[in-house]
Amino acid sequence: MALAGLGMVSAAGRLPGAAPSDRSRVAEDAAAAATNAREPEARAGATTGAKPLIPIAWRSNLDAAKREAAERGWCILVYFRADWCAPCRLMGKGTFTLPAVAQFINRHFVPVRIDDSNGRGEVTKAYDIRVYPSVLFLDPGGEPVHLVLGPRVPEVFYRTLQQVKTLPALMERQHAHPDSLEANFALGNTLGKLNQLKKAAPYLEKAAALDPKNDRGRRSQARLILAVVPLEEGKSAEALANLEAWLREFGNAPEAPVAVWYQGTILYQDGRLNEARRYFEQIIEQFPKHTKAYEADKAIEHIDARLRGKAAGKTDTKPPAKEPAPAQSPPEPKG
């Protein structure tokens, strides 16, 4: 079950190079909700099988791409794929063929495609890529800034492209204005959307300190994202305790329904279905007009279906994932 679009602020995730997990997706969705972003261009083009207006102009030489990126001031998108990788088809024949995605890449990135059909190449080994498909983003200076492991559907990947595109400018802005509330929050929030919470934490802490009375609303937003940082290390009990503390301090803040949503989502992912259901019910009762109320209602439907399945003795009652699992790198040939 995808509990996505958390409606306000973001939360926990994984750092580049870490394996993807359902728990980390909680934060990715949460962070995307901080700005309540909706990309009509991506949705308009997100029709499977649509013919791209402009095919992606893939490069094959990473060194040449780095020189081009430095000249243009663009990030590099490095796509690792293989013919034997079934999940790669979602990217190669699905996500990358969509007009909005293809055009955005061509206009804002230097794209490089690495084909490992015949074994891991030098570039793949240099970045220790072992999951297919993988998309590695490098900044204009050639340094890694983000890694996407496994396939992504168009709308999710489009959001990632938008967020990564802004990173160099946000980093430069924060470096130039280290005591700016908005510069610190913008960088921390974007890193949160990209599931790089440990990297985001110092900027979010700074933003919270620069808005001590929450006059700008940044303290409550930053503290909410920080509350779920423990999820990155699998510490759901600590994250739940942090959320309870957040609600005691900021219970009247606009982000309160999102905090309760986090609680329900974490419990759901821990298999504590009846407890999770109570939190989703709380959202419907206390915040009936919030967008989270609709999502909570759908979440309850999923929970009830799972509970009925368990009562009937079914073992596989969890809704299937929207995206196929990534393929692992095949074993290296011996000798």
N, C-alpha and C positions, 0 to 999 in steps of 0.2 A: 504494500500500500504506500502510495506516495503522499505524504503529508506536506505538501509544498506551498509556496507562496505565503509566508508567514505574516504578511501584511504590515509590518512596521520596521523592526530593526533586525540585525543579523546575529548569528551565533556560530557555534563551534565548527571545527573542521580539521583538515589534515594539511600537513606541510608538503611541499613538492617532494616527490620521491616516496611518500608513504602510500600504503595500499588504500584504495577507496573503501568506504564502509557506509552502511545505512546511517550510522550515528553521525558521521561527518556531514552527510547530506542535510541533516537537521539544520546545521549551522549555515550551510550554503544557502538553503531556502530562506532561512531567517534573515540573513544579511541582505539578500536581494530585496527583502521586504522593507528594509529600513528606509529606502527612498521610494518604496511602493512603485517600483519601476515596472512599466508594461511597454513592450516594444511592438507597436502595431505593424511596423515594417516586417519584423520577423514573423509575426503571426500571419500576416497577409501572404508571405511567401512560403509558409510552412505547409505545403501540400505535397505529400509524398509523390515522387515521380515527376514533379514539375521540371521542365527543361530549363537549365540555367541560361540567363540572358548573356552572361559572360563567364565562360569557364575559368576556374582558378588557374592563374598563371604560375604553375608550379616550377620552382627551380630545382636543380639536382645537386648543385655544388654549394655546400654550406659556407666555405670560405669566401666565395664570391658573394653569397647572400649577406654575409656579415659586412663586407665592404659597402654593399648597396644600402644596407640598413643604417650604417653609420652616416652615409651621405644624406639619406632622406630623413633621418631621425625617427625611423619606424622600428617597431618590434619585429622580431623574426618568429614565424610560426613553423615549427618543425614537426611534420606528421610522419610517424613511424607505423608502417603497415606491412602486411605479408599476404600473399595469395591464399595460403592455407588457413588464414585467420577468418573464421566466420563472422565474428563481431565487427571486423573491419568493414564489412559490407554496409553496415548501418551508417558508417561515416563516408566511405567512398562512393556508394551508390545512393545514399540517402542524404545525410546532413550536408555534405560538401556540394551536393548538386542543387541545393535550394538557392534561388536568386538572391535573397537577402543575405544569406551567409556568404555565398561566393563573391558577391559584390563588395561586402564589407571587408572581406579578407584582401581582395585586390586593391582596395582603396586605402587600407590602413596598415597592412602587414607585408613583409617579404616572405612568401610561403615557400617552404622547402619540403619535398616529399622524399622520404627514405624508404626504399623497398628492401625488406629483409626476407624475401621469399626463399632465398637460397642460403639463409643463415645470417647471423648478426654481423653487420658491417662495422667498420672502424668508428663511425659516428655513433652508432648504437652502443658500442662498448664504451666509448669515451664518456657517455652520459649514463651508463649503466641502465639502459632501458631493457626491461624484461617482461613487459606487459604490452599486448597489442589489442586494439590500437592505442597509441599514446601520442599526445600532442604536447610538445615542449615549447614554451615561449621564452625567448631571449630578448633582453632589452637592446636598445640601439648600440650599446657597447659590447654586445655579445655575451652578457652574463645572464644565467637562468633566473627567471622571475616567477615562473609558474609551470606546473606540470599537471596535465589532465590524463589520468589513467583510465582506460576503457572507453567505450563508445558513449556518445551523448546525442540526444535527440536535438533537432534544430533549434528550438526556442531556448533550451538550456545552454547550448553551445553559443548561440548568438549573444546571450547575456555575458558569458565568459569573455567573448571577444571584446565586447564593449568595456568590460572592467579592466582587462589586461591593457587595452589601448591607452587607458588613462593613467596607468601606474607610473610611467617615467615622469610625466608632468607633475603628478601628485607628490612623488618623491622629491623632485626638484623644488617644488613649492614649499614642502615641509622643511627641507634643508635650508632654504633661504629665509624661512620664517618659523624657527623652531618653537616660538612662544605663541603662535597663532592658534586660537581655538579651532577655527574652521579648517586650517591646514592639517592639524593633527587628527581631527575627527574624520575628515574626508579620506585621508590615507588609511587610518585604522579601519574605517568602515569598509572601504574597498578591499583591503586585505582580508577582512572578515568574510566578505562575500565570496572570496576566492579560497576560503577554508584555510587561510594561513594565520590562525589565531595567535600562536606564540609570537609571530612576527608583528601582528597587529596590536598586541596587548600594550606595549610601551606607549604607542600613540594614543590609544584609547584611555589609558591611565592619565596621560597628560591632558587630554581633552576634558576628562572628568574633573581634574584639578583646576582647570581654567574656567570651569563653570560651577563654582562651589555651591551656589544656591539654585542651580538648575534654571536660571533665568532664561537661557537659550534652549533649554530642553536637551542639551547635549550630554549632561551628566547622566540623566536617566537612561538615555539611549546607549551611551558608552558602557555604563555599568551592567546593562542587560546583556550586551554582547559578552562582556567579560565574565558574567555569571556562568556561562556554559563552557568556558575554556577547559575545565576539567574533562569534558567529554572527549577531548583529543587524546587523552590517556585512558579512556574507558572508565572514568570515575563518575558514574551516573549519580551515585548517592551524594557526592560533593556538589555536583551541578544542581541537583534538586534542592539541597540546603541553601545554596547561593540564591536560587530563584525565590525561595520562601523569604529570605532576608531582603531581596530586592522588592518583593511585594509589600513587605512591612514598611519599607522606606518610601516606595514610589507607587503605592496602590492606586492613587488617583491619577497617575500619569496616563497619557494616551496609549502607551505601549503595554498597559496592564493585560489586555486580552492576549497579547502575544506571549507574555511571560507564562500565563496559564496554559497556553497552547504548547509551549515548550515542555511544561511539566507533563502534560498528557502524552506528548510525543515520545519523550524519554521513557516513560513508563510503558508505553506501547511497545517500543523497541526492546525493552527488557522483558517482554512477555507478561507484564502485570496488567492484564487486559481490564479487569474489573476496576482497578484503581484508575487506569487511564480513562476509562469511560466516565468516571465521576468528574474528572477535570474538564472533559469536553462538555458534559452536561452543565457544568458551572459557567462555561463561556456562553452557552445558549441562554441560561437563566439571567446572568448578570449583564451580558453585552449583546442583547438580541439583535441590535442594528449594526453590529460590527461585522466586517467581512469574515472574520474568524468564526462567527456563529454558523454560517452556511457550511464552512469547511468542517467545523466540529460535528455538525449533523451528519455529514458524509462519513466522517471518521467513526462515528458511533455505528453507522450501518455496517462498516467493515468489521468493527469489533464484534458486533452481534453475530455476524456471519461466521466469524472464527469461533465464537463461543458455542454456536449451534453445531459447528463441525466437530468441535472437541467433544460435545455431549453425545454426538452420534458415533464417536469413536474414530473419526477421520484424523489422520496424522498430518496431511498436507492441506491445511486450511488457510495458510497465509497467502494473500493475493500475490500473483506473480509480479516480478519487477517489470517496469516499463522498458528497461534497457537490458540487453543480454549481458551476461558476465563477460569481462575481457578475457582474451586468450593469453595464457602464459607463454613465455618463450620456450620453444622446443629445446630438449637437451643438446648441449654442444657435442658434435661428433668426436669420438675418441681417436687418438693417434694423429 
